[in-house]
Amino acid sequence: NPDTEISFSLPKEEQVTLSVFNSEGQLVKELVNGKVTAGNHSVNFNAADLNSGIYFYTLETGTAKLSKKMLLIK
């Protein structure tokens, strides 16, 4: 199953960018790019068109930036 959910919480409404990069640092998908309300959020990530391997997702707001690693196995 190539679907997963990426969850995050915001203390206030902010401009948010949620992007997925391959192991070479190339952007492969942009999941969110816009204003997001305060609260808990989940974004579906479908990787059916991607190869197995290591990917990184980056959540960037006006006040913070967070990157996490994920492994895709098909």
MOPAC internal coordinates of N, CA, C and O (Angstrom, degrees):
PM7 1SCF
backbone

  N    0.0000 0     0.00 0     0.00 0    0    0    0
  C    1.4493 1     0.00 0     0.00 0    1    0    0
  C    1.5225 1   108.83 1     0.00 0    2    1    0
  O    1.2310 1   119.50 1   -67.77 1    3    2    1
  N    1.3208 1   118.57 1   112.23 1    3    2    1
  C    1.4672 1   121.23 1  -176.44 1    5    3    2
  C    1.5271 1   114.06 1   -84.56 1    6    5    3
  O    1.2310 1   119.61 1  -169.77 1    7    6    5
  N    1.3352 1   118.34 1    10.23 1    7    6    5
  C    1.4634 1   121.33 1   179.92 1    9    7    6
  C    1.5186 1   110.95 1   -98.13 1   10    9    7
  O    1.2310 1   120.88 1   -38.96 1   11   10    9
  N    1.3153 1   115.92 1   141.04 1   11   10    9
  C    1.4574 1   122.13 1   171.88 1   13   11   10
  C    1.5135 1   108.49 1  -147.37 1   14   13   11
  O    1.2310 1   120.82 1   -15.57 1   15   14   13
  N    1.3212 1   116.03 1   164.43 1   15   14   13
  C    1.4578 1   120.57 1   177.79 1   17   15   14
  C    1.5156 1   109.51 1  -114.98 1   18   17   15
  O    1.2310 1   121.17 1   -43.34 1   19   18   17
  N    1.3051 1   115.37 1   136.66 1   19   18   17
  C    1.4597 1   122.28 1   174.73 1   21   19   18
  C    1.5245 1   106.26 1  -108.33 1   22   21   19
  O    1.2310 1   120.91 1   -59.58 1   23   22   21
  N    1.3360 1   115.86 1   120.42 1   23   22   21
  C    1.4615 1   121.44 1  -176.43 1   25   23   22
  C    1.5238 1   110.67 1  -109.18 1   26   25   23
  O    1.2310 1   121.16 1   -33.03 1   27   26   25
  N    1.3181 1   115.39 1   146.97 1   27   26   25
  C    1.4576 1   120.92 1   176.81 1   29   27   26
  C    1.5251 1   109.75 1  -156.07 1   30   29   27
  O    1.2310 1   120.77 1   -20.39 1   31   30   29
  N    1.3283 1   116.13 1   159.61 1   31   30   29
  C    1.4622 1   122.71 1   178.58 1   33   31   30
  C    1.5163 1   109.69 1  -124.09 1   34   33   31
  O    1.2310 1   121.21 1   -34.70 1   35   34   33
  N    1.3218 1   115.29 1   145.30 1   35   34   33
  C    1.4611 1   121.16 1   177.20 1   37   35   34
  C    1.5252 1   109.36 1  -124.68 1   38   37   35
  O    1.2310 1   119.79 1   -45.71 1   39   38   37
  N    1.3375 1   118.00 1   134.29 1   39   38   37
  C    1.4636 1   120.30 1   178.40 1   41   39   38
  C    1.5346 1   112.53 1   -75.79 1   42   41   39
  O    1.2310 1   120.50 1   158.36 1   43   42   41
  N    1.3369 1   116.64 1   -21.64 1   43   42   41
  C    1.4666 1   121.16 1   179.37 1   45   43   42
  C    1.5308 1   108.28 1  -151.62 1   46   45   43
  O    1.2310 1   120.32 1   -14.29 1   47   46   45
  N    1.3166 1   117.00 1   165.71 1   47   46   45
  C    1.4644 1   121.20 1   177.56 1   49   47   46
  C    1.5223 1   109.27 1   -64.13 1   50   49   47
  O    1.2310 1   120.96 1   -49.32 1   51   50   49
  N    1.3402 1   115.76 1   130.68 1   51   50   49
  C    1.4644 1   120.02 1  -178.90 1   53   51   50
  C    1.5211 1   110.67 1  -147.04 1   54   53   51
  O    1.2310 1   121.70 1   -18.55 1   55   54   53
  N    1.3144 1   114.34 1   161.45 1   55   54   53
  C    1.4585 1   121.94 1   169.67 1   57   55   54
  C    1.5312 1   106.69 1   -72.83 1   58   57   55
  O    1.2310 1   119.93 1   -52.65 1   59   58   57
  N    1.3232 1   117.74 1   127.35 1   59   58   57
  C    1.4660 1   122.44 1  -175.48 1   61   59   58
  C    1.5176 1   109.86 1  -128.96 1   62   61   59
  O    1.2310 1   121.31 1   -42.18 1   63   62   61
  N    1.3320 1   115.09 1   137.82 1   63   62   61
  C    1.4584 1   121.95 1   169.95 1   65   63   62
  C    1.5200 1   107.24 1  -125.09 1   66   65   63
  O    1.2310 1   120.56 1   -55.46 1   67   66   65
  N    1.3298 1   116.54 1   124.54 1   67   66   65
  C    1.4569 1   122.65 1   176.72 1   69   67   66
  C    1.5228 1   106.82 1  -120.74 1   70   69   67
  O    1.2310 1   120.80 1   -66.56 1   71   70   69
  N    1.3397 1   116.07 1   113.44 1   71   70   69
  C    1.4616 1   121.53 1  -173.36 1   73   71   70
  C    1.5188 1   110.35 1  -127.48 1   74   73   71
  O    1.2310 1   121.04 1   -27.89 1   75   74   73
  N    1.3414 1   115.61 1   152.11 1   75   74   73
  C    1.4615 1   122.31 1   177.30 1   77   75   74
  C    1.5231 1   108.07 1  -116.82 1   78   77   75
  O    1.2310 1   121.05 1   -47.40 1   79   78   77
  N    1.3436 1   115.59 1   132.60 1   79   78   77
  C    1.4604 1   122.67 1  -178.98 1   81   79   78
  C    1.5233 1   109.86 1  -122.54 1   82   81   79
  O    1.2310 1   120.63 1   -29.70 1   83   82   81
  N    1.3384 1   116.40 1   150.30 1   83   82   81
  C    1.4647 1   119.73 1   174.02 1   85   83   82
  C    1.5280 1   109.00 1   -82.63 1   86   85   83
  O    1.2310 1   120.64 1     0.43 1   87   86   85
  N    1.3264 1   116.38 1  -179.57 1   87   86   85
  C    1.4723 1   120.60 1  -175.99 1   89   87   86
  C    1.5234 1   112.71 1   -69.00 1   90   89   87
  O    1.2310 1   119.95 1   167.42 1   91   90   89
  N    1.3444 1   117.69 1   -12.58 1   91   90   89
  C    1.4630 1   121.42 1   177.35 1   93   91   90
  C    1.5324 1   111.62 1   -94.40 1   94   93   91
  O    1.2310 1   120.61 1  -177.52 1   95   94   93
  N    1.3332 1   116.43 1     2.48 1   95   94   93
  C    1.4560 1   120.76 1   178.41 1   97   95   94
  C    1.5128 1   114.82 1    85.58 1   98   97   95
  O    1.2310 1   120.14 1  -170.38 1   99   98   97
  N    1.3268 1   117.33 1     9.62 1   99   98   97
  C    1.4612 1   120.80 1   179.65 1  101   99   98
  C    1.5250 1   110.02 1   -86.56 1  102  101   99
  O    1.2310 1   120.61 1   -43.79 1  103  102  101
  N    1.3268 1   116.44 1   136.21 1  103  102  101
  C    1.4552 1   121.76 1   177.36 1  105  103  102
  C    1.5269 1   109.30 1   -66.46 1  106  105  103
  O    1.2310 1   120.05 1   -53.51 1  107  106  105
  N    1.3305 1   117.51 1   126.49 1  107  106  105
  C    1.4635 1   120.47 1   177.76 1  109  107  106
  C    1.5222 1   112.09 1  -110.24 1  110  109  107
  O    1.2310 1   120.10 1   151.16 1  111  110  109
  N    1.3472 1   117.41 1   -28.84 1  111  110  109
  C    1.4700 1   120.54 1   177.13 1  113  111  110
  C    1.5211 1   109.36 1  -155.07 1  114  113  111
  O    1.2310 1   121.31 1   -37.30 1  115  114  113
  N    1.3234 1   115.10 1   142.70 1  115  114  113
  C    1.4576 1   120.85 1   170.99 1  117  115  114
  C    1.5245 1   105.92 1  -112.73 1  118  117  115
  O    1.2310 1   120.63 1   -65.70 1  119  118  117
  N    1.3206 1   116.41 1   114.30 1  119  118  117
  C    1.4583 1   121.49 1  -173.39 1  121  119  118
  C    1.5222 1   112.97 1   -89.85 1  122  121  119
  O    1.2310 1   120.35 1   145.67 1  123  122  121
  N    1.3323 1   116.94 1   -34.33 1  123  122  121
  C    1.4712 1   121.69 1   179.22 1  125  123  122
  C    1.5156 1   107.67 1  -140.93 1  126  125  123
  O    1.2310 1   120.88 1   -42.10 1  127  126  125
  N    1.3264 1   115.92 1   137.90 1  127  126  125
  C    1.4595 1   121.14 1   172.55 1  129  127  126
  C    1.5195 1   107.09 1  -154.25 1  130  129  127
  O    1.2310 1   121.17 1   -87.79 1  131  130  129
  N    1.3301 1   115.37 1    92.21 1  131  130  129
  C    1.4509 1   119.67 1  -179.45 1  133  131  130
  C    1.5091 1   111.55 1   165.32 1  134  133  131
  O    1.2310 1   121.06 1     4.84 1  135  134  133
  N    1.3447 1   115.57 1  -175.16 1  135  134  133
  C    1.4671 1   120.60 1   179.20 1  137  135  134
  C    1.5154 1   109.45 1   -73.91 1  138  137  135
  O    1.2310 1   121.49 1   -44.01 1  139  138  137
  N    1.3365 1   114.76 1   135.99 1  139  138  137
  C    1.4612 1   121.71 1   178.52 1  141  139  138
  C    1.5254 1   107.68 1  -127.20 1  142  141  139
  O    1.2310 1   120.80 1   -43.55 1  143  142  141
  N    1.3222 1   116.07 1   136.45 1  143  142  141
  C    1.4606 1   121.14 1  -178.31 1  145  143  142
  C    1.5310 1   111.40 1   -71.26 1  146  145  143
  O    1.2310 1   121.03 1   -17.33 1  147  146  145
  N    1.3116 1   115.64 1   162.67 1  147  146  145
  C    1.4621 1   121.14 1   176.36 1  149  147  146
  C    1.5243 1   109.37 1   -64.79 1  150  149  147
  O    1.2310 1   120.98 1   -29.68 1  151  150  149
  N    1.3419 1   115.72 1   150.32 1  151  150  149
  C    1.4595 1   120.55 1   177.03 1  153  151  150
  C    1.5107 1   112.47 1   122.65 1  154  153  151
  O    1.2310 1   121.28 1    12.07 1  155  154  153
  N    1.3320 1   115.16 1  -167.93 1  155  154  153
  C    1.4609 1   122.62 1  -178.98 1  157  155  154
  C    1.5244 1   110.14 1   -91.51 1  158  157  155
  O    1.2310 1   121.11 1   -40.89 1  159  158  157
  N    1.3287 1   115.48 1   139.11 1  159  158  157
  C    1.4636 1   121.23 1  -177.90 1  161  159  158
  C    1.5273 1   110.06 1  -138.01 1  162  161  159
  O    1.2310 1   120.78 1   -30.79 1  163  162  161
  N    1.3402 1   116.12 1   149.21 1  163  162  161
  C    1.4588 1   122.53 1   173.44 1  165  163  162
  C    1.5215 1   107.73 1  -132.17 1  166  165  163
  O    1.2310 1   121.25 1   -44.27 1  167  166  165
  N    1.3338 1   115.22 1   135.73 1  167  166  165
  C    1.4584 1   121.21 1  -179.92 1  169  167  166
  C    1.5154 1   107.85 1  -121.02 1  170  169  167
  O    1.2310 1   120.11 1   -50.33 1  171  170  169
  N    1.3238 1   117.39 1   129.67 1  171  170  169
  C    1.4531 1   121.73 1   178.46 1  173  171  170
  C    1.5303 1   109.50 1   -79.31 1  174  173  171
  O    1.2310 1   120.85 1   -47.02 1  175  174  173
  N    1.3263 1   115.99 1   132.98 1  175  174  173
  C    1.4658 1   122.29 1   176.99 1  177  175  174
  C    1.5173 1   108.16 1  -119.90 1  178  177  175
  O    1.2310 1   120.81 1   -66.72 1  179  178  177
  N    1.3433 1   116.05 1   113.28 1  179  178  177
  C    1.4522 1   121.68 1   178.43 1  181  179  178
  C    1.5154 1   108.34 1  -102.21 1  182  181  179
  O    1.2310 1   120.55 1   -62.41 1  183  182  181
  N    1.3420 1   116.55 1   117.59 1  183  182  181
  C    1.4575 1   122.50 1  -176.52 1  185  183  182
  C    1.5274 1   111.92 1  -107.21 1  186  185  183
  O    1.2310 1   120.20 1  -153.97 1  187  186  185
  N    1.3263 1   117.22 1    26.03 1  187  186  185
  C    1.4623 1   120.78 1  -176.81 1  189  187  186
  C    1.5264 1   112.54 1   -59.99 1  190  189  187
  O    1.2310 1   119.86 1   149.53 1  191  190  189
  N    1.3200 1   117.88 1   -30.47 1  191  190  189
  C    1.4615 1   121.33 1  -177.25 1  193  191  190
  C    1.5299 1   113.22 1   -93.61 1  194  193  191
  O    1.2310 1   120.02 1  -173.08 1  195  194  193
  N    1.3407 1   117.57 1     6.92 1  195  194  193
  C    1.4619 1   121.50 1  -178.93 1  197  195  194
  C    1.5305 1   110.85 1  -107.09 1  198  197  195
  O    1.2310 1   120.97 1   -24.91 1  199  198  197
  N    1.3241 1   115.75 1   155.09 1  199  198  197
  C    1.4551 1   121.55 1   176.76 1  201  199  198
  C    1.5216 1   110.42 1   -80.87 1  202  201  199
  O    1.2310 1   120.57 1   -20.58 1  203  202  201
  N    1.3220 1   116.51 1   159.42 1  203  202  201
  C    1.4601 1   120.70 1   173.16 1  205  203  202
  C    1.5149 1   109.18 1   -60.23 1  206  205  203
  O    1.2310 1   120.62 1   -32.43 1  207  206  205
  N    1.3296 1   116.43 1   147.57 1  207  206  205
  C    1.4570 1   120.14 1   178.28 1  209  207  206
  C    1.5034 1   112.25 1   153.44 1  210  209  207
  O    1.2310 1   121.00 1     9.33 1  211  210  209
  N    1.3194 1   115.70 1  -170.67 1  211  210  209
  C    1.4562 1   122.77 1   179.49 1  213  211  210
  C    1.5234 1   109.21 1   -94.64 1  214  213  211
  O    1.2310 1   121.39 1   -47.05 1  215  214  213
  N    1.3191 1   114.95 1   132.95 1  215  214  213
  C    1.4628 1   122.23 1   177.84 1  217  215  214
  C    1.5226 1   108.38 1  -129.99 1  218  217  215
  O    1.2310 1   120.88 1   -20.85 1  219  218  217
  N    1.3171 1   115.92 1   159.15 1  219  218  217
  C    1.4539 1   122.25 1   178.35 1  221  219  218
  C    1.5207 1   107.81 1  -126.64 1  222  221  219
  O    1.2310 1   120.99 1   -40.71 1  223  222  221
  N    1.3276 1   115.71 1   139.29 1  223  222  221
  C    1.4610 1   118.29 1   171.47 1  225  223  222
  C    1.5138 1   108.75 1  -115.92 1  226  225  223
  O    1.2310 1   121.22 1   -37.61 1  227  226  225
  N    1.3125 1   115.27 1   142.39 1  227  226  225
  C    1.4600 1   122.48 1  -177.76 1  229  227  226
  C    1.5196 1   108.93 1  -123.92 1  230  229  227
  O    1.2310 1   121.32 1   -53.59 1  231  230  229
  N    1.3279 1   115.09 1   126.41 1  231  230  229
  C    1.4527 1   122.69 1   174.96 1  233  231  230
  C    1.5157 1   106.73 1  -107.23 1  234  233  231
  O    1.2310 1   120.94 1   -60.83 1  235  234  233
  N    1.3211 1   115.81 1   119.17 1  235  234  233
  C    1.4637 1   120.50 1  -177.39 1  237  235  234
  C    1.5264 1   109.50 1  -124.17 1  238  237  235
  O    1.2310 1   121.37 1   -52.20 1  239  238  237
  N    1.3405 1   114.98 1   127.80 1  239  238  237
  C    1.4658 1   121.04 1   175.16 1  241  239  238
  C    1.5206 1   107.42 1  -120.16 1  242  241  239
  O    1.2310 1   120.93 1     3.18 1  243  242  241
  N    1.3210 1   115.84 1  -176.82 1  243  242  241
  C    1.4524 1   119.63 1   178.04 1  245  243  242
  C    1.5172 1   113.10 1   -67.28 1  246  245  243
  O    1.2310 1   120.35 1   160.55 1  247  246  245
  N    1.3398 1   116.93 1   -19.45 1  247  246  245
  C    1.4677 1   120.35 1  -175.34 1  249  247  246
  C    1.5243 1   114.33 1  -119.89 1  250  249  247
  O    1.2310 1   119.35 1   171.36 1  251  250  249
  N    1.3312 1   118.85 1    -8.64 1  251  250  249
  C    1.4729 1   119.85 1  -175.46 1  253  251  250
  C    1.5299 1   111.22 1  -152.76 1  254  253  251
  O    1.2310 1   121.57 1   -20.52 1  255  254  253
  N    1.3268 1   114.60 1   159.48 1  255  254  253
  C    1.4571 1   121.46 1   174.95 1  257  255  254
  C    1.5239 1   107.42 1  -141.15 1  258  257  255
  O    1.2310 1   120.58 1   -50.22 1  259  258  257
  N    1.3393 1   116.49 1   129.78 1  259  258  257
  C    1.4548 1   122.53 1  -176.76 1  261  259  258
  C    1.5188 1   108.70 1  -133.49 1  262  261  259
  O    1.2310 1   120.40 1   -47.40 1  263  262  261
  N    1.3233 1   116.83 1   132.60 1  263  262  261
  C    1.4639 1   121.66 1   176.57 1  265  263  262
  C    1.5172 1   109.59 1  -123.44 1  266  265  263
  O    1.2310 1   121.02 1   -39.84 1  267  266  265
  N    1.3343 1   115.65 1   140.16 1  267  266  265
  C    1.4631 1   121.98 1   177.99 1  269  267  266
  C    1.5218 1   108.92 1  -135.25 1  270  269  267
  O    1.2310 1   121.43 1   -26.65 1  271  270  269
  N    1.3285 1   114.86 1   153.35 1  271  270  269
  C    1.4677 1   121.38 1  -179.96 1  273  271  270
  C    1.5246 1   109.12 1   -99.06 1  274  273  271
  O    1.2310 1   120.81 1   -34.31 1  275  274  273
  N    1.3341 1   116.06 1   145.69 1  275  274  273
  C    1.4597 1   120.61 1   173.39 1  277  275  274
  C    1.5294 1   109.44 1  -140.40 1  278  277  275
  O    1.2310 1   121.00 1   -28.24 1  279  278  277
  N    1.2920 1   115.69 1   151.76 1  279  278  277
  C    1.4548 1   122.64 1  -177.22 1  281  279  278
  C    1.5162 1   109.06 1  -113.54 1  282  281  279
  O    1.2310 1   120.57 1   -54.55 1  283  282  281
  N    1.3230 1   116.51 1   125.45 1  283  282  281
  C    1.4637 1   121.86 1   178.21 1  285  283  282
  C    1.5243 1   108.21 1  -105.22 1  286  285  283
  O    1.2310 1   121.01 1   -60.44 1  287  286  285
  N    1.3137 1   115.68 1   119.56 1  287  286  285
  C    1.4761 1   121.27 1   178.42 1  289  287  286
  C    1.5120 1   107.27 1  -121.68 1  290  289  287
  O    1.2310 1   120.63 1   -55.50 1  291  290  289
  N    1.3126 1   116.39 1   124.50 1  291  290  289
  C    1.4679 1   120.73 1   179.16 1  293  291  290
  C    1.5071 1   109.95 1  -108.81 1  294  293  291
  O    1.2310 1   120.10 1   180.00 1  295  294  293

